[in-house]
């Protein structure tokens, strides 16, 4: 064969490989966006490059898949609902105490469901896999408590934090939907 034929074959092969890599990256990006929703954009904003952000999100998926997160029993969910109602009523007389109790209750539900409790950032990252639409609420509520401790948050900030905790709490109590949503989209 002539040299030019080999050159054409090589160029076509490189183009095919490049197209396959590009298609894989597009599919990966779409899957991550669908899985993580608004958390995908947050990761993009926080990471130096798209590649690093997407690698971090992939790592979260892998860590989450290694866990055995399960649903609460109906009795446990009922018990937690009653506890939440008590915490909510307490807010009127003790906003910071009730907000801290809401945080403790959310952590307790996470732990019982099977999420690791070692540190806040890891919890938030893993929650983002199964509950991407409310993980930002969790971060905001946590930040409001920390701001209150520094003297930088008001009772209104704590009221909003309670609402943020409530949204995650409700998702964590889901009785019919364990964590299949995130797994179905992967």
Secondary structure by P-SEA (a helix, b strand, c coil): ccaaaaaaaaaaaaaaaaaaaaaaaaaaaaaaaaacaaaaaaaaaacccaaaaaaaaaaaaaaaaacccccccaaaaaaaaaaaaaaaaaccccaaaaaaaaaaaaaaaaaaaccccccaaaaaaaaaacccccaaaaaaaaaaaaaaaaccccaaaaaaaaaaaaaaaaaaaccccccccccccc
